[in-house]
Amino acid sequence: MNRELQTTTERVSLPLDRPFTISRGTTATTENVVVRIDDGEHVGTGAAAPSTYYGETPATVESVLPELFDALEAVDDPLNRTAIVRAMDARVKGNPAAKAAVSIALHDLVGKRLGVPLYQLFGLDPARSITSSFTIGLDDPEVMADNAREAVADGYTVLKTKLGTDHDSEEQRSSGNRTQSGDAEIVEAVRNAAPDARIRVDANEAWTPREAVEMSKTLAAHDVEFLEQPVPASDAKGLRFVYEHAHLPIAVDESCVTPADVPTVADRSDIVVVKLMKCGGPLEALKLIHAARAHNLEIMLGCMVETNAAIAAACHLTPLVDYADLDGSLLLAEDPYDGVRMMDGTIDLSTVDRPGTGVELAEQ
């Protein structure tokens, strides 16, 4: 017989180690909503890292959680995770971060009940380790070079560099005659500061298709691995143009949110970025991963700026993917939760010695 489940939520404010800038703005503090599911013997923990880009805030997460908890209660069997996800979708449309928080907490609870880590629950091979990138936020080229140099000194071998700025005049920008000198300077500065690092670039939709193709020449010249989301997600034709003419592989993030999006990007990208916060949790992430594989696409697991209470679940899926960008908790000044160990960015699931997602409160 199933034990009665008790659910609680907590909004946590998480200052970043340093302000984090992308092409759409700067973040100094982020808010996550932590969810706990208690069966009287075990407590499952998850968290939502909502993004206004996808129409969510901490307040919207908190507003729909009671409905999602009702779905959990209606199914009345934590092991029946598929039915619970269907019940949540029937009650609440959208709101993927809120659903992800409940789903992560549910998976953590089930893993603890069964005494197995999440990767084992999914039948995945822990021996296949993967190295996460460490993100260098937008800033002046000199500052970004210093940050890259510091990251390498700390042991990180894969860097993800944010781009999407320029030093052109207002007249050049308004006329469309942009040189992207700022982005080019950044790439050169970061490469010079980290000559042996693997470098990836994320423009966060900042460029036009022709700008992206032109910029791809510079990126390729500096041995950049791939270019993520060069143009707006709404510009499907532009994305295809970039894919067909770029000088390096193209990854899509904002253009691919759910499993249903995979066929629409399969002929205009090389890599899809899977994030639990935008698709709705581990089960939906698995569907997205399998859909991408069916279309011969590579996969990168990504995250928002979020606590380990959320990121740890994604870490357990890394045996299925090609790349990882799971450094969101590393960007925080302090994380209230410990998760999967990530020494120098390496995610080695064979070191996981706790059931569920492996999350627990950090020692103060």
C-alpha positions as CSV (number, residue, x, y, z in Angstrom):
1,M,0.0,0.0,0.0
2,N,1.3,3.5,-0.9
3,R,2.1,5.8,1.9
4,E,0.3,9.2,2.0
5,L,2.5,11.8,0.4
6,Q,3.1,15.3,1.9
7,T,4.4,18.0,-0.4
8,T,6.1,21.3,0.5
9,T,7.6,24.1,-1.5
10,E,10.2,26.8,-0.8
11,R,11.4,29.7,-2.9
12,V,15.2,30.2,-2.6
13,S,17.1,33.3,-3.7
14,L,20.5,32.4,-5.1
15,P,23.1,35.2,-5.7
16,L,25.6,34.4,-8.5
17,D,29.3,34.4,-8.0
18,R,29.5,37.2,-10.5
19,P,26.9,39.0,-12.7
20,F,26.1,36.7,-15.6
21,T,25.4,38.3,-19.0
22,I,24.0,36.9,-22.2
23,S,22.7,38.8,-25.3
24,R,19.3,39.2,-23.7
25,G,20.4,40.7,-20.4
26,T,22.3,40.4,-17.1
27,T,21.5,38.3,-14.0
28,A,23.0,38.9,-10.6
29,T,20.6,36.8,-8.5
30,T,18.3,33.9,-9.6
31,E,15.3,32.4,-7.8
32,N,14.5,28.7,-7.8
33,V,11.4,27.0,-6.3
34,V,12.4,23.8,-4.4
35,V,9.8,21.0,-4.2
36,R,9.8,18.2,-1.6
37,I,7.7,15.0,-1.7
38,D,7.7,13.2,1.6
39,D,6.2,9.7,2.0
40,G,7.0,9.5,5.7
41,E,10.2,7.5,5.2
42,H,11.9,9.2,2.3
43,V,11.9,12.7,0.9
44,G,12.3,13.4,-2.8
45,T,13.8,16.8,-3.7
46,G,13.5,18.7,-6.9
47,A,13.6,22.3,-8.1
48,A,12.2,24.7,-10.7
49,A,14.5,27.3,-12.4
50,P,11.8,29.2,-14.3
51,S,12.7,31.4,-17.3
52,T,10.7,34.4,-18.4
53,Y,11.7,33.6,-21.9
54,Y,9.4,30.6,-21.7
55,G,6.7,32.5,-19.8
56,E,7.5,31.3,-16.3
57,T,8.5,33.1,-13.0
58,P,8.8,31.8,-9.5
59,A,5.3,33.2,-8.9
60,T,3.8,31.2,-11.8
61,V,5.5,28.1,-10.6
62,E,4.1,28.5,-7.1
63,S,0.6,29.2,-8.5
64,V,0.4,25.9,-10.5
65,L,2.1,23.6,-8.1
66,P,-1.1,22.8,-6.1
67,E,-2.7,21.5,-9.3
68,L,0.4,19.4,-10.1
69,F,0.3,18.0,-6.5
70,D,-3.3,17.1,-7.1
71,A,-2.3,15.1,-10.1
72,L,0.3,13.3,-8.0
73,E,-2.4,12.5,-5.4
74,A,-4.9,11.4,-8.0
75,V,-2.5,8.7,-9.4
76,D,-1.6,7.6,-5.9
77,D,1.4,5.6,-6.9
78,P,4.8,7.4,-7.1
79,L,6.2,4.4,-9.1
80,N,3.7,5.2,-11.9
81,R,5.7,8.2,-13.1
82,T,4.3,8.1,-16.7
83,A,0.7,8.3,-15.4
84,I,1.7,11.2,-13.1
85,V,3.2,13.1,-16.0
86,R,0.1,12.6,-18.1
87,A,-2.1,13.7,-15.2
88,M,0.0,16.9,-14.7
89,D,-0.3,17.7,-18.4
90,A,-4.0,17.2,-18.3
91,R,-4.4,19.6,-15.4
92,V,-1.8,22.3,-16.4
93,K,-0.8,23.3,-19.9
94,G,2.8,24.5,-20.4
95,N,4.7,25.5,-17.2
96,P,7.5,23.0,-17.9
97,A,9.8,24.2,-15.1
98,A,7.1,23.7,-12.5
99,K,6.4,20.2,-13.9
100,A,10.1,19.5,-13.9
101,A,10.4,20.3,-10.2
102,V,7.7,17.8,-9.3
103,S,9.0,15.2,-11.7
104,I,12.6,15.5,-10.4
105,A,11.4,15.3,-6.8
106,L,9.3,12.3,-7.7
107,H,12.2,10.5,-9.4
108,D,14.4,11.3,-6.4
109,L,11.8,9.8,-4.1
110,V,11.4,6.6,-6.2
111,G,15.1,6.1,-6.4
112,K,15.3,6.4,-2.6
113,R,12.5,4.0,-2.1
114,L,14.2,1.4,-4.3
115,G,17.7,2.2,-3.0
116,V,19.1,2.9,-6.4
117,P,20.6,6.1,-8.1
118,L,18.6,7.6,-10.9
119,Y,20.9,6.4,-13.7
120,Q,20.3,2.8,-12.5
121,L,16.6,3.4,-12.4
122,F,16.8,4.3,-16.1
123,G,19.2,1.4,-16.9
124,L,22.1,3.7,-18.0
125,D,25.8,2.9,-18.0
126,P,27.7,4.9,-15.3
127,A,31.1,4.2,-16.8
128,R,30.5,6.6,-19.6
129,S,31.6,9.9,-18.1
130,I,31.3,13.2,-19.8
131,T,32.8,16.7,-19.2
132,S,30.6,19.7,-18.8
133,S,31.5,23.0,-20.2
134,F,32.0,26.1,-18.0
135,T,30.3,29.2,-19.2
136,I,32.0,32.5,-19.7
137,G,29.4,35.3,-19.6
138,L,29.4,38.3,-21.8
139,D,31.7,41.2,-20.8
140,D,34.6,43.2,-22.2
141,P,37.0,40.9,-24.1
142,E,39.7,41.4,-21.5
143,V,37.4,40.5,-18.7
144,M,36.2,37.4,-20.5
145,A,39.8,36.4,-21.3
146,D,40.6,36.7,-17.6
147,N,37.5,34.6,-16.7
148,A,38.5,32.0,-19.2
149,R,42.1,31.9,-17.9
150,E,40.7,31.5,-14.3
151,A,38.4,28.7,-15.3
152,V,41.2,26.8,-17.0
153,A,43.4,27.3,-13.9
154,D,40.5,25.8,-11.8
155,G,40.7,22.7,-14.0
156,Y,37.9,23.2,-16.6
157,T,38.9,22.0,-20.0
158,V,35.7,22.9,-21.9
159,L,34.5,26.5,-22.1
160,K,31.2,27.8,-23.4
161,T,31.6,31.5,-24.5
162,K,28.5,33.7,-24.7
163,L,28.5,36.1,-27.7
164,G,25.9,38.5,-29.1
165,T,27.4,41.9,-28.6
166,D,29.2,44.3,-31.0
167,H,31.2,47.6,-30.9
168,D,29.6,49.1,-33.9
169,S,28.0,52.5,-34.2
170,E,24.3,53.1,-33.9
171,E,24.2,54.0,-37.6
172,Q,25.8,50.6,-38.5
173,R,23.4,48.7,-36.3
174,S,20.3,50.5,-37.6
175,S,21.4,50.0,-41.2
176,G,22.2,46.3,-40.7
177,N,25.9,46.9,-41.7
178,R,27.3,45.4,-38.5
179,T,30.9,44.2,-38.3
180,Q,30.5,42.1,-35.1
181,S,33.9,43.4,-34.1
182,G,33.1,42.9,-30.4
183,D,32.2,39.2,-30.9
184,A,35.3,38.6,-33.0
185,E,37.5,40.3,-30.3
186,I,36.0,38.1,-27.6
187,V,36.6,34.9,-29.5
188,E,40.2,35.8,-30.2
189,A,40.8,36.9,-26.6
190,V,39.2,33.8,-25.1
191,R,41.2,31.5,-27.4
192,N,44.4,33.3,-26.6
193,A,43.7,33.0,-22.9
194,A,42.8,29.3,-23.2
195,P,44.8,27.9,-26.1
196,D,44.2,24.2,-25.2
197,A,40.6,24.4,-24.1
198,R,37.7,23.0,-26.1
199,I,35.5,26.1,-26.8
200,R,31.9,26.3,-27.8
201,V,30.0,29.5,-28.6
202,D,26.4,30.5,-27.8
203,A,24.9,33.6,-29.4
204,N,21.4,33.3,-27.8
205,E,19.6,34.3,-31.0
206,A,21.6,37.6,-31.4
207,W,22.5,37.5,-35.1
208,T,20.9,37.7,-38.5
209,P,21.5,34.6,-40.7
210,R,24.1,36.4,-42.8
211,E,25.9,37.7,-39.7
212,A,26.0,34.2,-38.3
213,V,27.5,32.7,-41.4
214,E,30.1,35.5,-41.6
215,M,30.9,35.0,-37.9
216,S,31.2,31.3,-38.3
217,K,34.4,31.8,-40.4
218,T,36.0,33.5,-37.4
219,L,34.8,30.8,-35.0
220,A,36.2,28.1,-37.2
221,A,39.5,29.9,-37.5
222,H,39.8,29.8,-33.7
223,D,38.9,26.1,-33.6
224,V,35.5,26.5,-32.0
225,E,33.6,23.2,-31.6
226,F,30.1,24.4,-32.5
227,L,27.8,27.4,-32.6
228,E,24.7,27.4,-30.5
229,Q,21.4,29.2,-31.4
230,P,22.9,31.8,-33.8
231,V,19.5,33.3,-34.9
232,P,16.1,33.8,-33.4
233,A,14.0,30.7,-32.8
234,S,11.2,32.3,-34.9
235,D,13.5,32.4,-38.0
236,A,13.3,28.8,-39.2
237,K,14.4,29.8,-42.8
238,G,17.3,31.8,-41.4
239,L,18.4,28.8,-39.3
240,R,18.4,26.6,-42.4
241,F,20.5,29.2,-44.2
242,V,23.0,29.2,-41.4
243,Y,23.1,25.4,-41.2
244,E,23.7,25.1,-45.0
245,H,26.5,27.8,-45.1
246,A,28.2,27.8,-41.7
247,H,31.8,26.7,-41.3
248,L,31.1,24.7,-38.2
249,P,28.3,22.6,-36.6
250,I,25.1,24.3,-35.5
251,A,23.3,23.5,-32.2
252,V,19.8,24.6,-31.4
253,D,18.4,25.5,-27.9
254,E,15.5,28.0,-28.1
255,S,14.5,26.4,-31.5
256,C,14.0,23.0,-29.9
257,V,12.0,22.9,-26.7
258,T,9.9,19.7,-26.7
259,P,10.1,16.3,-28.5
260,A,7.6,17.5,-31.1
261,D,10.2,20.2,-32.2
262,V,12.8,17.7,-33.2
263,P,11.5,17.0,-36.7
264,T,11.3,20.7,-37.4
265,V,15.0,21.3,-36.7
266,A,16.4,18.0,-38.0
267,D,17.2,19.4,-41.4
268,R,18.7,22.6,-40.1
269,S,20.9,21.7,-37.2
270,D,23.5,19.2,-36.0
271,I,22.9,19.2,-32.3
272,V,19.9,19.7,-30.1
273,V,20.1,21.1,-26.5
274,V,17.9,19.3,-24.0
275,K,17.0,21.1,-20.8
276,L,14.7,19.6,-18.1
277,M,13.4,23.1,-17.4
278,K,12.1,23.7,-20.9
279,C,10.7,20.2,-21.7
280,G,9.2,19.3,-18.3
281,G,11.4,16.8,-16.5
282,P,13.4,13.6,-16.9
283,L,10.8,11.5,-18.7
284,E,10.2,14.3,-21.3
285,A,14.0,14.7,-21.6
286,L,14.3,11.0,-22.4
287,K,11.6,11.4,-25.2
288,L,13.5,14.3,-26.6
289,I,16.8,12.5,-26.6
290,H,15.3,9.4,-28.3
291,A,13.6,11.7,-30.9
292,A,16.9,13.4,-31.6
293,R,18.7,10.1,-32.0
294,A,16.0,8.9,-34.4
295,H,16.8,11.9,-36.6
296,N,20.6,11.3,-36.4
297,L,21.2,14.4,-34.3
298,E,23.8,14.9,-31.6
299,I,22.6,16.0,-28.1
300,M,23.8,18.3,-25.4
301,L,22.2,18.4,-22.0
302,G,21.9,22.0,-20.7
303,C,20.5,23.9,-17.8
304,M,19.4,27.3,-16.5
305,V,21.2,29.0,-13.6
306,E,20.0,26.6,-11.0
307,T,20.7,24.7,-7.8
308,N,21.9,21.1,-7.7
309,A,18.4,20.2,-6.6
310,A,17.5,20.5,-10.3
311,I,20.8,19.9,-12.1
312,A,21.6,16.5,-10.5
313,A,18.7,14.8,-12.3
314,A,20.1,16.0,-15.6
315,C,23.6,14.7,-14.7
316,H,22.1,11.2,-14.4
317,L,21.1,11.3,-18.1
318,T,24.5,12.1,-19.4
319,P,25.4,8.6,-20.5
320,L,22.8,9.1,-23.3
321,V,24.3,12.3,-24.8
322,D,27.3,13.7,-26.6
323,Y,27.9,17.0,-24.7
324,A,27.0,18.5,-21.4
325,D,26.5,22.1,-20.3
326,L,25.5,21.5,-16.7
327,D,27.4,24.3,-14.9
328,G,24.4,26.3,-13.6
329,S,25.1,25.6,-10.0
330,L,28.8,26.3,-10.5
331,L,27.9,29.9,-11.4
332,L,26.3,30.4,-7.9
333,A,28.0,32.1,-5.1
334,E,26.8,29.3,-2.9
335,D,24.4,26.4,-3.5
336,P,22.3,25.2,-0.6
337,Y,22.4,21.6,-2.1
338,D,25.1,19.1,-3.0
339,G,24.5,17.0,-6.0
340,V,26.4,14.8,-8.4
341,R,30.2,15.5,-8.0
342,M,31.6,17.5,-10.9
343,M,35.3,17.7,-10.3
344,D,36.9,19.9,-13.0
345,G,33.6,19.7,-14.8
346,T,33.7,15.9,-15.2
347,I,30.4,14.1,-14.5
348,D,31.4,10.6,-13.3
349,L,28.2,8.7,-12.3
350,S,30.3,5.8,-11.0
351,T,31.2,8.0,-8.0
352,V,27.5,8.5,-7.1
353,D,27.0,6.8,-3.7
354,R,23.5,8.0,-2.8
355,P,20.1,6.8,-4.1
356,G,17.8,8.9,-6.2
357,T,19.3,12.0,-7.7
358,G,22.0,12.1,-5.0
359,V,20.9,15.5,-3.8
360,E,21.2,16.5,-0.2
361,L,21.5,19.7,1.8
362,A,25.0,21.1,1.8
363,E,26.9,21.3,5.0
364,Q,26.8,24.8,6.4
